[in-house]
Amino acid sequence: MADLDDERLLQDPGSRLKVALHAACGKICEQLQIQSNVTVDKQVVNAIGDITFQQIETFCQDLDVFSKHGKRTTINVDDVRLLCRRNPGLLDKIDDFQRSLKPLKTTSRSTTSRNNISSRYDDHNVDITVVESSSDMDDIN
Amino acid sequence: MDEINNRNNEYIKTELIAKLLKHFLPEDKSSRLSSDMVKYFTELIFIFIHQAFTRTIQQASSEGTIHVDIQHFEKILMQLLLDF
């Protein structure tokens, strides 16, 4: 009985994607567990997988609306950068990623216009680079 | 310790993200994806998951325990969603 349910579950594309996403979260979790010497409960991995799935859905709706607003039929990189407007630290990370992919391409025009927009959201953000340093916990050990 | 990153597509595959995007986007003409955009979106989702785990682990460490529990996750969830 349980096998039939599993089969039906895996045929639904949404569920298959969810399972794949949970597997990816599990891999990331394992690596971080090793790095910081903690044990992470399975419930946490499931919760983060669910949250990510929902967040992707929200992002997709946003991306669709952004490209329509720009009167375009293709969703492109500027739409993704607009998603990151709420946190300048996040925007910097995405820009770093962009620079690492394309070292020769000049992005000066797009970065100046985006920087003007992101400076308006200075009040409620957490500096993402500070939170991320897992090396601090190694010192505790 | 080195920060983990998704350089070699090892944690989150861009193909998986492309399928997820196609699943959620409406089926009409106004939703074509540029291939560059999928790469950036994959990185964004990777940062999201990485932040979620790192903040949860840091919350647990600040409470002095090495067993990371759902309650630690619940405490960081609000700020995580505000930041993204």
Backbone of each chain as ProteinMPNN parsed JSONL, in Angstrom:
{"seq_chain_A": "MADLDDERLLQDPGSRLKVALHAACGKICEQLQIQSNVTVDKQVVNAIGDITFQQIETFCQDLDVFSKHGKRTTINVDDVRLLCRRNPGLLDKIDDFQRSLKPLKTTSRSTTSRNNISSRYDDHNVDITVVESSSDMDDIN", "coords_chain_A": {"N_chain_A": [[0.849, -1.203, 0.0], [1.875, 1.198, 0.835], [3.82, 1.441, -1.077], [2.387, 1.916, -3.451], [1.336, 4.419, -2.909], [3.689, 5.895, -2.793], [4.533, 5.63, -5.429], [2.558, 7.006, -6.836], [2.969, 9.474, -5.767], [5.499, 10.138, -6.736], [4.989, 10.471, -9.38], [3.755, 12.826, -9.676], [4.769, 15.923, -10.814], [5.381, 18.161, -9.24], [5.828, 17.097, -6.681], [8.035, 15.492, -7.182], [9.958, 17.379, -7.763], [10.063, 18.671, -5.319], [11.111, 16.649, -3.702], [13.624, 16.366, -4.862], [14.665, 18.868, -4.283], [14.716, 18.771, -1.48], [16.636, 16.815, -1.175], [18.909, 18.121, -2.122], [19.103, 20.154, -0.187], [19.669, 18.551, 1.986], [22.237, 17.683, 1.336], [23.721, 20.077, 1.452], [23.323, 20.637, 4.116], [24.638, 18.507, 5.375], [27.322, 19.038, 4.701], [27.729, 21.469, 6.005], [27.326, 20.656, 8.602], [29.527, 19.045, 9.061], [31.531, 20.961, 8.882], [31.025, 22.634, 11.075], [30.769, 21.072, 13.324], [28.273, 20.203, 14.478], [25.081, 18.614, 15.179], [22.386, 18.359, 13.041], [18.927, 18.401, 13.252], [16.545, 16.251, 11.579], [14.068, 17.359, 11.113], [14.606, 20.058, 10.815], [15.945, 20.191, 8.381], [13.898, 19.359, 6.662], [12.098, 21.43, 7.12], [13.526, 23.653, 6.146], [13.75, 22.892, 3.489], [11.016, 22.957, 2.717], [10.436, 25.675, 3.117], [12.179, 26.835, 1.254], [11.097, 25.882, -1.119], [8.615, 27.184, -1.136], [9.552, 29.803, -1.196], [10.799, 29.921, -3.658], [8.564, 29.744, -5.257], [7.298, 32.202, -4.652], [9.318, 33.967, -5.557], [9.248, 33.356, -8.276], [6.752, 34.343, -9.072], [7.245, 37.047, -8.614], [9.399, 37.503, -10.436], [8.129, 37.065, -12.881], [6.271, 39.183, -12.896], [8.061, 41.346, -12.803], [9.386, 41.156, -15.283], [7.269, 41.544, -17.002], [6.627, 44.125, -16.288], [8.833, 45.436, -17.266], [8.24, 45.307, -19.89], [9.056, 43.065, -21.305], [9.596, 39.83, -22.855], [11.261, 37.917, -22.001], [12.68, 36.643, -19.033], [15.287, 38.118, -17.315], [18.698, 38.718, -16.135], [18.649, 41.16, -14.796], [16.141, 41.18, -13.632], [16.447, 39.25, -11.674], [18.332, 40.532, -10.096], [16.786, 42.612, -9.188], [15.129, 41.272, -7.478], [16.776, 41.037, -5.304], [16.754, 43.412, -3.976], [16.162, 44.181, -1.377], [18.179, 43.778, 0.435], [21.251, 45.067, 0.715], [23.675, 43.743, 1.136], [23.164, 41.22, 0.137], [22.734, 41.843, -2.522], [25.304, 42.665, -3.172], [26.617, 40.215, -3.002], [25.487, 38.807, -5.116], [26.37, 40.387, -7.2], [29.122, 39.986, -6.942], [29.231, 37.322, -7.65], [28.429, 37.596, -10.281], [30.583, 39.054, -11.27], [32.571, 37.154, -10.961], [31.856, 35.286, -12.799], [31.944, 36.657, -15.218], [34.552, 38.18, -15.933], [35.484, 39.974, -17.839], [33.41, 41.432, -18.793], [31.885, 44.604, -18.895], [30.07, 45.997, -16.268], [29.291, 48.441, -15.412], [27.237, 50.281, -16.01], [24.762, 49.049, -15.318], [25.197, 48.509, -12.571], [25.464, 51.054, -11.312], [22.912, 52.176, -11.58], [21.396, 50.348, -10.111], [22.545, 50.542, -7.602], [21.687, 53.005, -6.716], [19.021, 52.489, -6.252], [19.079, 50.489, -4.263], [20.121, 51.827, -2.055], [18.029, 53.038, -0.847], [16.924, 51.327, 0.922], [18.029, 51.099, 3.467], [17.334, 50.921, 6.147], [16.116, 48.475, 7.368], [17.969, 46.022, 7.439], [20.053, 43.125, 7.637], [23.473, 42.751, 8.013], [24.724, 40.7, 5.748], [27.157, 39.448, 5.42], [28.385, 39.327, 7.9], [26.806, 37.558, 9.404], [27.345, 35.203, 8.113], [29.832, 34.085, 8.764], [31.202, 31.169, 9.461], [33.558, 30.439, 10.547], [33.984, 31.563, 12.998], [32.795, 29.864, 14.846], [34.451, 27.704, 14.879], [36.55, 28.631, 16.351], [35.493, 28.643, 18.896], [35.372, 25.971, 19.486]], "CA_chain_A": [[0.0, 0.0, 0.0], [2.738, 2.368, 0.919], [4.54, 1.56, -2.347], [1.515, 2.546, -4.431], [1.273, 5.853, -2.598], [4.96, 6.507, -3.193], [4.586, 5.716, -6.891], [1.691, 8.101, -7.285], [3.609, 10.713, -5.325], [6.634, 10.481, -7.58], [4.573, 10.819, -10.723], [3.358, 14.233, -9.674], [6.04, 16.638, -11.015], [5.662, 19.041, -8.108], [6.406, 16.314, -5.587], [9.383, 15.054, -7.585], [10.84, 18.537, -7.606], [10.222, 18.902, -3.886], [12.03, 15.633, -3.191], [14.97, 16.709, -5.338], [15.117, 20.041, -3.524], [15.051, 18.322, -0.129], [17.912, 16.093, -1.251], [19.966, 19.128, -2.232], [19.231, 20.774, 1.138], [20.336, 17.577, 2.839], [23.674, 17.689, 1.021], [24.298, 21.309, 1.992], [23.288, 20.507, 5.572], [25.714, 17.596, 5.779], [28.609, 19.707, 4.587], [27.829, 22.473, 7.071], [27.438, 19.933, 9.862], [30.922, 18.631, 9.208], [32.37, 22.145, 9.097], [30.822, 23.324, 12.35], [30.689, 20.105, 14.417], [26.985, 20.129, 15.156], [24.155, 17.686, 14.529], [21.165, 19.068, 12.684], [17.754, 17.543, 13.272], [15.925, 16.049, 10.26], [12.947, 18.289, 10.993], [15.123, 21.348, 10.353], [16.221, 20.048, 6.95], [12.606, 19.359, 5.994], [11.517, 22.77, 7.197], [14.243, 24.546, 5.23], [13.338, 22.49, 2.145], [9.678, 23.489, 2.457], [10.532, 27.132, 3.016], [12.829, 27.174, -0.018], [10.131, 25.609, -2.182], [7.649, 28.296, -1.138], [10.235, 31.034, -1.557], [10.989, 29.884, -5.106], [7.275, 30.081, -5.851], [7.133, 33.657, -4.523], [10.271, 34.608, -6.46], [8.794, 33.188, -9.658], [5.682, 35.314, -9.327], [7.905, 38.353, -8.702], [10.165, 37.581, -11.684], [7.183, 37.194, -13.972], [5.74, 40.539, -12.851], [9.134, 42.288, -13.141], [9.66, 41.167, -16.722], [6.108, 42.181, -17.643], [6.753, 45.557, -16.027], [9.833, 45.953, -18.179], [7.716, 45.081, -21.233], [9.892, 42.054, -21.948], [9.043, 38.475, -22.816], [12.231, 37.03, -21.373], [13.143, 37.032, -17.709], [16.75, 38.133, -17.407], [19.506, 38.876, -14.927], [18.227, 42.367, -14.067], [14.992, 40.814, -12.808], [16.98, 38.545, -10.498], [18.96, 41.53, -9.226], [15.717, 43.374, -8.547], [14.665, 40.442, -6.365], [17.69, 41.159, -4.171], [16.86, 44.829, -3.629], [15.91, 44.487, 0.029], [19.358, 43.615, 1.28], [22.424, 45.438, -0.088], [24.69, 42.704, 1.249], [22.775, 40.165, -0.79], [22.989, 42.359, -3.866], [26.757, 42.602, -3.377], [27.014, 38.828, -3.255], [25.081, 38.45, -6.472], [27.281, 41.098, -8.1], [30.399, 39.273, -6.892], [29.049, 36.121, -8.459], [28.42, 38.037, -11.669], [31.956, 39.396, -11.638], [33.403, 35.959, -11.05], [31.505, 34.578, -14.031], [32.293, 37.412, -16.423], [35.528, 39.187, -15.513], [35.791, 40.956, -18.861], [32.237, 42.209, -19.197], [31.712, 45.821, -18.079], [28.723, 46.082, -15.723], [29.212, 49.72, -14.691], [25.953, 50.969, -16.23], [23.678, 48.462, -14.532], [25.442, 48.583, -11.122], [25.212, 52.389, -10.751], [21.471, 52.424, -11.446], [20.877, 49.486, -9.05], [23.031, 51.016, -6.308], [20.825, 54.103, -6.285], [17.772, 51.936, -5.736], [19.274, 49.724, -3.038], [20.447, 52.684, -0.917], [16.809, 53.493, -0.18], [16.42, 50.312, 1.845], [19.1, 50.918, 4.441], [16.903, 50.806, 7.538], [15.914, 47.18, 8.009], [18.664, 44.893, 6.85], [21.116, 42.518, 8.427], [24.668, 42.614, 7.197], [24.719, 39.264, 5.484], [28.499, 38.882, 5.497], [28.698, 39.044, 9.3], [26.099, 36.357, 9.835], [27.772, 33.992, 7.436], [31.156, 33.556, 9.077], [31.166, 29.979, 10.284], [34.873, 30.235, 11.137], [33.925, 31.969, 14.406], [32.416, 28.746, 15.7], [35.601, 26.822, 15.008], [37.371, 29.153, 17.443], [34.868, 28.236, 20.157], [35.787, 24.592, 19.733]], "C_chain_A": [[0.876, 1.241, 0.0], [3.476, 2.574, -0.392], [3.689, 2.261, -3.387], [1.445, 4.054, -4.199], [2.539, 6.546, -3.051], [5.029, 6.672, -4.699], [3.769, 6.899, -7.388], [2.32, 9.448, -6.94], [4.698, 11.127, -6.291], [6.212, 10.835, -8.993], [4.129, 12.277, -10.807], [4.628, 15.095, -9.762], [6.401, 17.563, -9.863], [6.328, 18.298, -6.974], [7.81, 15.865, -5.913], [10.382, 16.18, -7.378], [11.112, 18.802, -6.135], [11.235, 17.927, -3.303], [13.459, 15.95, -3.61], [15.534, 17.891, -4.562], [15.517, 19.652, -2.107], [16.385, 17.595, -0.12], [19.074, 17.072, -1.321], [20.199, 19.812, -0.891], [19.979, 19.849, 2.075], [21.831, 17.57, 2.615], [24.365, 18.904, 1.621], [24.402, 21.197, 3.507], [24.435, 19.645, 6.063], [27.059, 18.286, 5.772], [28.794, 20.725, 5.704], [27.952, 21.825, 8.439], [28.886, 19.554, 10.129], [31.785, 19.83, 9.56], [32.231, 22.708, 10.49], [30.581, 22.387, 13.52], [29.383, 20.157, 15.189], [26.174, 19.009, 14.512], [22.852, 18.431, 14.28], [20.025, 18.068, 12.593], [17.137, 17.432, 11.876], [14.784, 17.04, 10.028], [13.389, 19.631, 10.408], [15.362, 21.297, 8.851], [14.916, 20.081, 6.159], [11.998, 20.743, 5.967], [12.19, 23.71, 6.2], [13.897, 24.195, 3.782], [11.982, 23.054, 1.772], [9.696, 24.99, 2.239], [11.131, 27.537, 1.663], [11.863, 26.979, -1.178], [9.14, 26.759, -2.292], [8.29, 29.585, -1.613], [10.476, 31.093, -3.059], [9.684, 30.246, -5.803], [7.036, 31.589, -5.809], [8.047, 34.399, -5.503], [9.797, 34.528, -7.908], [7.703, 34.183, -10.003], [6.285, 36.707, -9.492], [8.624, 38.515, -10.04], [9.238, 37.79, -12.875], [6.669, 38.634, -14.054], [6.805, 41.562, -13.247], [9.357, 42.344, -14.646], [8.496, 41.775, -17.478], [6.183, 43.693, -17.486], [7.774, 46.192, -16.954], [9.462, 45.749, -19.63], [8.597, 44.111, -22.006], [9.198, 40.713, -21.936], [10.001, 37.497, -22.159], [12.599, 37.563, -19.999], [14.659, 37.025, -17.751], [17.405, 38.501, -16.081], [19.068, 40.091, -14.114], [17.006, 42.085, -13.194], [15.452, 40.096, -11.542], [17.609, 39.551, -9.539], [17.899, 42.361, -8.52], [15.11, 42.597, -7.373], [15.481, 40.697, -5.109], [17.728, 42.572, -3.608], [16.781, 45.082, -2.128], [17.152, 44.448, 0.904], [20.606, 43.925, 0.464], [23.535, 44.407, -0.023], [24.43, 41.578, 0.272], [23.063, 40.583, -2.223], [24.474, 42.324, -4.187], [27.202, 41.188, -3.699], [26.669, 38.406, -4.669], [26.004, 39.133, -7.475], [28.658, 40.447, -8.109], [30.346, 38.027, -7.754], [29.097, 36.478, -9.937], [29.835, 38.345, -12.144], [32.815, 38.161, -11.781], [33.094, 35.169, -12.31], [32.042, 35.279, -15.264], [33.295, 38.489, -16.072], [35.763, 40.269, -16.544], [34.626, 41.873, -19.184], [32.106, 43.417, -18.298], [30.275, 45.894, -17.595], [28.481, 47.432, -15.081], [27.842, 50.363, -14.837], [24.872, 50.386, -15.342], [23.934, 48.61, -13.042], [25.13, 49.966, -10.575], [23.711, 52.615, -10.586], [20.913, 51.593, -10.304], [21.33, 49.991, -7.693], [22.171, 52.157, -5.799], [19.55, 53.562, -5.668], [18.012, 51.274, -4.387], [19.587, 50.621, -1.85], [19.199, 53.173, -0.201], [16.381, 52.533, 0.914], [17.408, 50.055, 2.96], [18.596, 50.618, 5.842], [16.831, 49.382, 8.066], [16.661, 46.076, 7.285], [19.74, 44.38, 7.786], [22.316, 42.377, 7.523], [24.94, 41.141, 6.971], [26.105, 38.668, 5.659], [28.859, 38.545, 6.929], [28.071, 37.732, 9.724], [26.766, 35.108, 9.303], [29.058, 33.375, 7.937], [31.056, 32.366, 10.003], [32.504, 29.726, 10.944], [34.901, 30.655, 12.593], [33.656, 30.779, 15.3], [33.564, 27.768, 15.859], [36.494, 27.289, 16.143], [36.809, 28.72, 18.795], [35.301, 26.816, 20.498], [37.277, 24.526, 19.987]], "O_chain_A": [[0.64, 2.197, -0.739], [3.738, 3.707, -0.794], [4.189, 3.104, -4.131], [1.487, 4.853, -5.135], [2.494, 7.638, -3.618], [5.505, 7.687, -5.206], [4.21, 7.68, -8.231], [2.225, 10.417, -7.693], [4.824, 12.302, -6.635], [6.988, 11.437, -9.735], [4.13, 12.879, -11.881], [5.481, 15.011, -8.879], [7.577, 17.736, -9.542], [7.278, 18.795, -6.37], [8.683, 15.851, -5.045], [11.493, 15.971, -6.89], [12.236, 19.116, -5.746], [12.104, 18.309, -2.519], [14.391, 15.821, -2.816], [16.718, 17.923, -4.225], [16.525, 20.131, -1.586], [17.171, 17.732, 0.817], [20.097, 16.884, -0.663], [21.343, 20.03, -0.493], [20.818, 20.29, 2.861], [22.611, 17.467, 3.563], [25.438, 18.798, 2.215], [25.399, 21.592, 4.112], [25.119, 19.985, 7.028], [27.847, 18.147, 6.708], [29.876, 20.836, 6.28], [28.6, 22.368, 9.334], [29.404, 19.708, 11.234], [32.661, 19.744, 10.421], [33.205, 23.213, 11.049], [30.224, 22.844, 14.606], [29.386, 20.154, 16.42], [26.524, 18.514, 13.441], [22.288, 19.05, 15.182], [20.139, 17.027, 11.945], [17.19, 18.375, 11.087], [14.559, 17.5, 8.908], [12.673, 20.257, 9.627], [15.028, 22.237, 8.13], [14.824, 20.739, 5.123], [11.458, 21.186, 4.953], [11.521, 24.468, 5.498], [13.765, 25.084, 2.942], [11.795, 23.565, 0.668], [9.07, 25.513, 1.317], [10.648, 28.463, 1.013], [11.807, 27.793, -2.1], [8.857, 27.251, -3.384], [7.674, 30.368, -2.336], [10.376, 32.157, -3.671], [9.681, 30.96, -6.806], [6.624, 32.185, -6.804], [7.62, 35.329, -6.187], [9.919, 35.487, -8.67], [7.713, 34.792, -11.073], [5.897, 37.458, -10.386], [8.478, 39.542, -10.704], [9.525, 38.59, -13.765], [6.632, 39.231, -15.13], [6.505, 42.534, -13.941], [9.501, 43.421, -15.223], [8.699, 42.451, -18.486], [5.856, 44.447, -18.402], [7.614, 47.336, -17.379], [10.281, 45.991, -20.517], [8.856, 44.297, -23.195], [8.316, 40.471, -21.112], [9.614, 36.385, -21.8], [12.804, 38.763, -19.814], [15.262, 36.039, -18.174], [16.745, 38.582, -15.046], [19.109, 40.063, -12.884], [16.853, 42.688, -12.132], [14.902, 40.317, -10.463], [17.447, 39.446, -8.323], [18.092, 42.77, -7.375], [14.639, 43.189, -6.402], [14.972, 40.595, -3.993], [18.634, 42.906, -2.844], [17.285, 46.099, -1.652], [17.169, 45.023, 1.992], [20.987, 43.131, -0.396], [24.26, 44.208, -0.997], [25.353, 41.046, -0.344], [23.563, 39.8, -3.03], [24.873, 42.004, -5.307], [28.057, 40.977, -4.559], [27.454, 37.735, -5.34], [26.379, 38.535, -8.484], [29.297, 40.36, -9.158], [31.284, 37.716, -8.489], [29.71, 35.778, -10.742], [30.242, 37.966, -13.242], [33.701, 38.12, -12.635], [33.956, 34.463, -12.835], [32.518, 34.653, -16.21], [32.899, 39.646, -15.925], [36.191, 41.369, -16.196], [34.803, 42.944, -19.764], [32.202, 43.295, -17.077], [29.349, 45.858, -18.406], [27.557, 47.57, -14.28], [27.331, 50.938, -13.876], [24.142, 51.126, -14.683], [22.981, 48.819, -12.29], [24.583, 50.07, -9.477], [23.274, 53.176, -9.582], [20.036, 52.068, -9.582], [20.582, 49.885, -6.721], [21.944, 52.276, -4.595], [19.051, 54.102, -4.681], [17.231, 51.474, -3.457], [19.339, 50.214, -0.715], [19.284, 53.667, 0.923], [15.555, 52.889, 1.755], [17.606, 48.908, 3.36], [19.357, 50.105, 6.662], [17.419, 49.089, 9.107], [16.045, 45.272, 6.585], [20.265, 45.118, 8.62], [22.189, 41.929, 6.383], [25.338, 40.422, 7.888], [26.226, 37.495, 6.014], [29.572, 37.569, 7.165], [28.729, 36.891, 10.335], [26.758, 34.067, 9.96], [29.365, 32.239, 7.575], [30.847, 32.53, 11.205], [32.592, 28.872, 11.827], [35.736, 30.172, 13.358], [34.217, 30.682, 16.392], [33.645, 27.071, 16.87], [37.124, 26.478, 16.822], [37.566, 28.459, 19.73], [35.565, 26.499, 21.658], [37.817, 23.444, 20.216]]}, "seq_chain_B": "MDEINNRNNEYIKTELIAKLLKHFLPEDKSSRLSSDMVKYFTELIFIFIHQAFTRTIQQASSEGTIHVDIQHFEKILMQLLLDF", "coords_chain_B": {"N_chain_B": [[38.185, 27.656, 7.963], [37.08, 26.823, 4.717], [34.523, 28.548, 2.924], [31.584, 26.987, 1.723], [30.668, 26.704, -1.696], [28.687, 26.929, -4.69], [30.103, 26.321, -6.928], [30.774, 24.217, -8.739], [28.32, 23.289, -9.465], [27.578, 21.532, -7.53], [25.891, 21.297, -5.287], [23.334, 22.507, -5.634], [21.716, 21.92, -8.566], [21.707, 23.608, -11.68], [19.927, 22.668, -13.536], [17.896, 21.561, -12.033], [16.859, 23.858, -10.829], [15.991, 25.207, -13.11], [13.925, 23.52, -13.897], [12.218, 23.809, -11.721], [11.57, 26.532, -11.931], [10.211, 26.54, -14.385], [8.056, 25.036, -13.583], [6.678, 26.698, -11.829], [6.229, 29.075, -13.174], [3.798, 30.843, -15.152], [2.131, 29.404, -18.025], [2.12, 30.963, -20.27], [3.13, 33.144, -23.054], [4.832, 35.008, -21.98], [7.022, 34.187, -20.429], [9.804, 33.361, -20.798], [13.037, 32.061, -20.11], [16.221, 33.435, -19.556], [19.422, 31.942, -20.051], [21.55, 32.772, -18.525], [20.251, 33.951, -16.415], [19.184, 31.796, -15.038], [21.445, 30.714, -13.887], [22.187, 32.753, -12.059], [19.939, 32.788, -10.464], [20.059, 30.257, -9.37], [22.34, 30.581, -7.797], [21.318, 32.473, -6.032], [19.311, 31.013, -4.691], [20.935, 29.092, -3.567], [22.425, 30.691, -1.791], [20.317, 31.429, -0.148], [19.536, 28.959, 1.09], [21.944, 28.274, 2.297], [22.313, 30.454, 4.055], [20.043, 30.033, 5.658], [20.645, 27.583, 6.973], [23.165, 28.241, 8.135], [22.522, 30.404, 9.846], [20.723, 29.129, 11.56], [22.376, 27.204, 12.745], [24.196, 28.906, 13.998], [22.498, 30.147, 15.806], [21.847, 27.994, 17.453], [24.408, 27.44, 18.462], [24.884, 29.798, 19.881], [23.166, 29.395, 21.928], [24.413, 27.456, 23.21], [24.296, 24.739, 22.582], [25.004, 21.648, 20.83], [23.178, 20.31, 19.393], [21.141, 20.878, 16.83], [18.033, 22.246, 16.56], [14.474, 22.336, 15.707], [13.372, 24.538, 16.972], [15.428, 26.379, 17.051], [15.603, 27.022, 14.403], [13.093, 28.199, 14.017], [13.462, 30.545, 15.395], [15.21, 32.076, 13.827], [13.874, 32.347, 11.502], [12.102, 34.494, 10.898], [13.703, 36.837, 10.482], [15.239, 35.906, 8.387], [13.345, 35.654, 6.299], [12.645, 38.319, 6.038], [15.014, 39.372, 5.109], [15.197, 38.356, 2.596]], "CA_chain_B": [[37.543, 26.691, 7.052], [36.578, 27.467, 3.507], [33.077, 28.62, 2.724], [31.171, 26.151, 0.594], [29.938, 27.41, -2.732], [28.04, 26.058, -5.651], [30.837, 26.576, -8.173], [30.72, 23.136, -9.723], [26.959, 22.76, -9.544], [27.568, 20.284, -6.768], [24.83, 21.205, -4.304], [22.058, 22.771, -6.322], [21.981, 21.91, -9.999], [20.942, 24.611, -12.425], [18.818, 22.004, -14.232], [16.802, 21.447, -11.076], [16.26, 25.185, -10.677], [15.267, 25.512, -14.351], [12.655, 22.773, -13.864], [11.362, 24.439, -10.712], [11.068, 27.788, -12.479], [9.192, 26.217, -15.385], [6.893, 24.509, -12.891], [5.914, 27.743, -11.168], [5.882, 30.19, -14.034], [2.624, 30.561, -15.965], [2.492, 28.759, -19.282], [1.888, 31.809, -21.451], [4.319, 33.5, -23.833], [5.687, 36.017, -21.357], [7.868, 33.626, -19.393], [10.997, 32.653, -21.252], [14.134, 32.27, -19.172], [17.56, 33.509, -20.137], [20.249, 30.913, -19.404], [22.329, 33.456, -17.49], [19.373, 34.212, -15.287], [19.053, 30.562, -14.258], [22.668, 30.589, -13.075], [22.123, 33.696, -10.952], [18.872, 32.366, -9.572], [20.594, 29.115, -8.623], [23.213, 31.132, -6.76], [20.462, 33.117, -5.036], [18.684, 29.965, -3.884], [21.994, 28.489, -2.768], [22.691, 31.617, -0.69], [19.169, 31.346, 0.754], [19.619, 27.734, 1.885], [23.163, 28.384, 3.083], [22.013, 31.378, 5.15], [19.082, 29.402, 6.567], [21.361, 26.632, 7.806], [24.217, 28.883, 8.919], [21.925, 31.173, 10.936], [20.17, 28.19, 12.535], [23.488, 26.622, 13.493], [24.735, 29.952, 14.873], [21.535, 30.334, 16.891], [22.032, 26.875, 18.379], [25.699, 27.624, 19.137], [24.796, 30.892, 20.856], [22.46, 28.877, 23.092], [25.327, 26.54, 23.877], [24.047, 23.322, 22.327], [25.455, 21.195, 19.521], [22.068, 19.673, 18.698], [20.387, 21.954, 16.21], [16.643, 21.796, 16.634], [13.513, 23.14, 14.955], [13.131, 25.79, 17.683], [16.45, 27.33, 16.625], [15.216, 27.459, 13.067], [11.962, 29.111, 14.134], [13.903, 31.856, 15.879], [15.877, 32.88, 12.796], [13.063, 32.339, 10.291], [11.517, 35.798, 10.599], [14.708, 37.729, 9.9], [15.63, 35.34, 7.097], [12.366, 36.009, 5.279], [12.72, 39.76, 5.807], [16.211, 39.698, 4.349], [15.089, 37.922, 1.213]], "C_chain_B": [[36.973, 27.418, 5.85], [35.052, 27.476, 3.464], [32.701, 27.685, 1.598], [30.484, 27.029, -0.437], [29.519, 26.423, -3.803], [28.775, 26.05, -6.981], [30.661, 25.469, -9.204], [29.346, 22.507, -9.788], [26.756, 21.577, -8.617], [26.404, 20.181, -5.8], [23.466, 21.418, -4.932], [22.356, 22.814, -7.813], [21.113, 22.948, -10.705], [19.771, 23.97, -13.163], [17.611, 21.874, -13.32], [16.078, 22.78, -10.929], [15.454, 25.542, -11.927], [13.92, 24.798, -14.361], [11.682, 23.389, -12.861], [10.751, 25.727, -11.243], [9.956, 27.511, -13.492], [7.909, 25.735, -14.713], [6.022, 25.628, -12.343], [5.481, 28.861, -12.098], [4.651, 29.84, -14.861], [3.02, 30.14, -17.38], [2.352, 29.67, -20.486], [3.211, 32.274, -22.057], [5.302, 34.364, -23.058], [6.6, 35.426, -20.288], [8.989, 32.774, -19.965], [12.137, 33.006, -20.311], [15.442, 32.412, -19.918], [18.46, 32.544, -19.364], [21.121, 31.516, -18.316], [21.512, 33.612, -16.227], [19.228, 32.968, -14.418], [20.272, 30.37, -13.363], [22.604, 31.492, -11.858], [21.064, 33.276, -9.946], [19.309, 31.161, -8.746], [21.482, 29.603, -7.49], [22.389, 31.773, -5.649], [19.829, 32.079, -4.114], [19.73, 29.272, -3.014], [22.322, 29.371, -1.566], [21.568, 31.536, 0.341], [19.292, 30.132, 1.674], [20.827, 27.79, 2.815], [22.952, 29.288, 4.284], [21.082, 30.732, 6.158], [19.817, 28.456, 7.519], [22.377, 27.318, 8.7], [23.622, 29.656, 10.092], [21.347, 30.256, 12.004], [21.284, 27.605, 13.397], [24.08, 27.65, 14.449], [23.81, 30.209, 16.047], [21.708, 29.229, 17.923], [23.337, 27.032, 19.15], [25.615, 28.708, 20.193], [24.003, 30.451, 22.069], [23.258, 27.785, 23.773], [25.105, 25.074, 23.6], [24.606, 22.92, 20.965], [24.364, 20.429, 18.787], [21.165, 20.759, 18.149], [18.954, 21.483, 15.999], [15.727, 22.74, 15.867], [13.258, 24.484, 15.646], [14.173, 26.837, 17.319], [16.098, 27.895, 15.26], [14.091, 28.477, 13.14], [12.403, 30.497, 14.568], [14.525, 32.698, 14.778], [14.996, 33.088, 11.567], [12.582, 33.728, 9.886], [12.51, 36.719, 9.897], [15.157, 37.223, 8.537], [14.656, 35.763, 6.006], [12.365, 37.51, 4.996], [13.913, 40.122, 4.941], [16.114, 39.274, 2.893], [13.792, 38.426, 0.612]], "O_chain_B": [[36.441, 28.521, 5.98], [34.391, 26.537, 3.908], [33.427, 27.594, 0.608], [29.797, 27.989, -0.087], [29.931, 25.263, -3.82], [28.177, 25.81, -8.03], [30.432, 25.733, -10.384], [29.211, 21.331, -10.125], [25.898, 20.727, -8.852], [25.96, 19.07, -5.509], [22.56, 20.6, -4.774], [23.147, 23.637, -8.274], [19.944, 23.138, -10.369], [18.75, 24.616, -13.396], [16.468, 22.045, -13.743], [14.849, 22.832, -10.905], [14.366, 26.11, -11.825], [12.906, 25.365, -14.769], [10.481, 23.479, -13.116], [9.566, 25.991, -11.039], [8.904, 28.15, -13.469], [6.81, 25.99, -15.205], [4.794, 25.544, -12.375], [4.477, 29.526, -11.843], [4.465, 28.682, -15.236], [4.101, 30.477, -17.864], [2.454, 29.203, -21.621], [4.282, 31.849, -21.625], [6.474, 34.451, -23.424], [6.922, 36.115, -19.32], [9.101, 31.592, -19.643], [12.195, 34.114, -19.779], [15.749, 31.617, -20.806], [18.281, 32.352, -18.161], [21.404, 30.869, -17.307], [22.01, 33.431, -15.116], [19.157, 33.073, -13.193], [20.151, 29.921, -12.223], [22.923, 31.065, -10.749], [21.259, 33.389, -8.736], [18.974, 31.055, -7.566], [21.398, 29.11, -6.365], [22.714, 31.637, -4.469], [19.816, 32.251, -2.895], [19.456, 28.909, -1.87], [22.481, 28.871, -0.453], [21.817, 31.569, 1.546], [19.169, 30.258, 2.893], [20.741, 27.4, 3.979], [23.352, 28.952, 5.399], [21.285, 30.855, 7.365], [19.627, 28.524, 8.734], [22.454, 27.02, 9.891], [24.14, 29.586, 11.206], [21.451, 30.539, 13.197], [21.158, 27.518, 14.618], [24.428, 27.316, 15.581], [24.272, 30.46, 17.161], [21.715, 29.491, 19.126], [23.378, 26.788, 20.356], [26.193, 28.577, 21.271], [24.132, 31.049, 23.137], [22.836, 27.246, 24.796], [25.661, 24.228, 24.302], [24.677, 23.742, 20.052], [24.59, 19.945, 17.678], [20.505, 21.474, 18.902], [18.699, 20.467, 15.353], [16.149, 23.81, 15.431], [12.958, 25.471, 14.974], [13.872, 28.03, 17.276], [16.271, 29.085, 14.997], [14.106, 29.485, 12.435], [11.81, 31.501, 14.174], [14.384, 33.921, 14.79], [15.317, 33.896, 10.695], [12.635, 34.106, 8.716], [12.205, 37.305, 8.858], [15.424, 38.015, 7.634], [15.068, 36.18, 4.923], [12.119, 37.934, 3.867], [13.85, 41.054, 4.139], [16.858, 39.771, 2.047], [13.511, 38.164, -0.558]]}, "name": "protein", "num_of_chains": 2, "seq": "MADLDDERLLQDPGSRLKVALHAACGKICEQLQIQSNVTVDKQVVNAIGDITFQQIETFCQDLDVFSKHGKRTTINVDDVRLLCRRNPGLLDKIDDFQRSLKPLKTTSRSTTSRNNISSRYDDHNVDITVVESSSDMDDINMDEINNRNNEYIKTELIAKLLKHFLPEDKSSRLSSDMVKYFTELIFIFIHQAFTRTIQQASSEGTIHVDIQHFEKILMQLLLDF"}
